[in-house]
Amino acid sequence: MRRFGWHLLVAILIAVFWVTGAWAAAGSITIALGSEPTTLDPQLREDGGERAVNDNIYDTILTRTPKGELTPSLATAMPTLVDATTWEVKLRGGVSFHNGEKMDADAVVHSIKRIIDPEFNSEQVSFFSTITGAKKVDDLTVHVTTKGPDPILPSRLYWLKVVPPKHSQDPKFAENPVGTGPYQMVRWKRGQSIELKRNDSYWGGGAQIEQVNYRFVEEPGTRLAGLMAGEFDLITNLLPEF
């Protein structure tokens, strides 16, 4: 079993390095998802297809390193305690949403209040169950309040995608996402595909791949056949026997 696992790992690494080189040369990749997103509002559903797309369009206050350690993203440092139920978040300046709206304290306060609002009825609300509100201190400082002491509040902010205050109120926001992330929405062909393009103004530096095409392929065997035929560069939800 150990021998098999090692050879499998080597094969995977070889494939990853080979494909990565191909992507760098081609400038685009095609990814087959097992399901189409039900929405592209990043705060509404708990949907794997939605996350696969929106993780590239939106940023969170904190992110994780490849080792799983929390680190600042839209924040400039880790949140600090003001008192037992108040956390202070310092935000990165000079960041804008794809439509030109500013990413600032107003945007973060709006995003927090939006996702915990009972009338919004987010499927993600349990991730933020201890949060009672957020308050702007200045343009780049927010105080987040909790019901009681909450030592894992930073982990909760890792899940919170920050949305633009004005555009997120547009009735068509769920099909026309606008974030601060490394990729921007190009088009969504319902039942077929979603296309993203690189955000060349991204505060974190330009992404290596210029264009990403998501295809919706429900059948696992079809996804695998497409990968082997070169139709897809990446596939999700591979069956264990494959």
N, C-alpha and C positions, 0 to 999 in steps of 0.2 A: 504493500500500500504506500509506504514511504517513497519507494522507487518510482511508482506510477505518479505520485503527487509531484515529485521533483521534475520529472520529464514533462508533465503537463504545464508546470510553472514556466519552464524554459521555453516551451512552445508558445505560451501566451506572451511572454516577454518579447520573443522574436517577432511575433505578429504585431504587437503594439509598436515596436520600433520601426518595422517596415511600413505599417499603415501611417504612423506619424509623419514619416518622410514623404509619403505620397500626398498627405493632406497639405503639408507645407508647400509642396510643388504645385498642387492643383489650386489651392486657395479656397476650396470649398469642400464640405462634407455632406453626406446624406445619412440621416439617422432614421431607422424604422422603430416607431413606438408601438407598443401593444394596444394602446387605446388613444383615442382623440381626446384632448382636453374638453371638459364640459364648459369651461370658461377660462378666460385669461385675466380675470380679476384675481390678483395674487393673494387677496385676503378673504375671499368668499368661500371657497371649497377646500376640502382636503383630498386632492386629486393628483395622483402620480403623474399623469400626462401633463397636467398644468404645471407642476413643479419642474418637470424636465425642460420645459420651454422657458418659464418665467425666471428660473434661477440664472438665466443669462441676460434677462432684460432688466431685472431689478437688483438693487443692492439692499443689504441689511445693515443694521447699526454695527453689529459684530459679525465676524465670520469665523471659520475654523481653518487651521493649517492642515496640510496633508496628514499630520500626526493626530489631528483631532483637537488641538489646543485652541481655545478661544483667543481671538485677536481683533483689534479694531478694524472696521471697514469704513462706514460713513462716520463713525466716531474717530477721534484722534487719539483716544486713550481708553483704557478699560473704565467702566462706570465706577464711581466712588460713592460711599455712603455719606449722606448729609446728616441723617439721623436713622433711627431703627426702621423707619418705613419710607424713607425718601432716598432715591438714588440720583446722582447728578451725572448727566451725559454731556460731554463736550464734543461738538460736531466739527466735521471737516468744512472749511470754507472754500468758496469758489466752485462748488459742484452744482450742476444744473441737470434738470430732467431733459429728456430728448426733445421736448417741445419748448424748451427755454425757461420753464418755471424754475425758480430757485429751490434747491434742497437746503433747507434751513430749519430752525427750531419750529417754525409754523408748520412745516411739512411733517416733521416727526410727531408733533403734538396731534395734528390731524390724523395721522396714520394710527396712532395708539388709540385715540378716542373712537375712531371709526371701527376698528376691529373688536373693541370691547362693548360697543353699543348693542344692546339686546335687540333693537329693531333691525339692525343690519343682519343679525342671525348668521354669523360666520361659523362654519364648521371647525374653524381653528381656535375658537374662543377658549377652549379648555387649556390651550398652551399658555394663555395669558390670564388665567383664573384669579391670580393674586393681585393683578394690577387694577387700581381704582381710578387712575387718571394720570394726566401729564400736564405740565405747566411750562410755558416759555419764560425763561429768566432773562435771556437776551437773544440776539439773532442766532447764536451758535451754542446756546446752553439750554438744556431741558432738565426739569426735575420730574422724575417718574415716581408716583406714589403707589404703595401697596397696602393690602389689608392688615398685614402684620409683617414681622421680619421675614424676608425672603432671600436666603443666600444664593438661590439659583436664578435670580433676576437676570444676570448677564446671559445665561443660557436661553432665557425667554426672548431676549432681544436679538439673539442669533436667528430666530425664526421669523422675526418681524420684518417684512418687506415694506420699504418706505414708498408711499405713493404720492403723486402730485395733488395738492389740495384742490385746485380748480378742475383739472381734467378728470379726476376720479369721480366727480359729480356728474360727468357727462353720461347720458343713458347708454352710449355706445362704448363706454370704457372697457367693458368686459370682452369686447372683440377688437379693441384698438389699444393695447397696453402701452403705457409710457412710463419708463423708469429712468434710472441713472446708470444702468449697467453697461457692460461691454458690447451688448448687441441691441439693435433696434428692430422693431417689427416692420416687415415689408408688406406681407399679405397673408391672409388665412383663407384658403380654399376649403370650405366646409366639406368634411368627409374625405378629403384628399391629402392636404399638406399645409404646413406653415413654413414661411420663409423669413429668416432673419438676416440682417446685414451687420457688419462690424460698425461699432460706434467709434469713429476716428477721433472724437473729442473726449473719449473716456478718461476720467481723472486718474485711473489706475494704469494708464498706458494702453496702447493698441493691442488687441488680440491678434494672435498669429494667423488665424483662419478668417478669411474675408466674409464668407457666406455659409449659412447653415440651413439645410433643408430637412424638415421633419416630415416623414411619411407615416401614415396610419395603417398598420398591417396587423390585424387581430390574430391571425393564425400563426402560432410559433414556428411551424414547419416552413411556412412561406417566408417568414423573416429570415430563417436560417438559410434557405435556398437562395434568397436575394443577396445575403452576405457572401455566400460561396461563389455566386455568379458575378460579384463585383457591382451589383446594383446598389447595395448599401455599404457604407463604411463602418457603421456601428448598428447594433441591434440591442433591444432591451428584453428582459423577461425570458431569457433562454431556459428551456426545460432542462432539468438536472441531467437527464440521460444524454443531452447534447453538449 
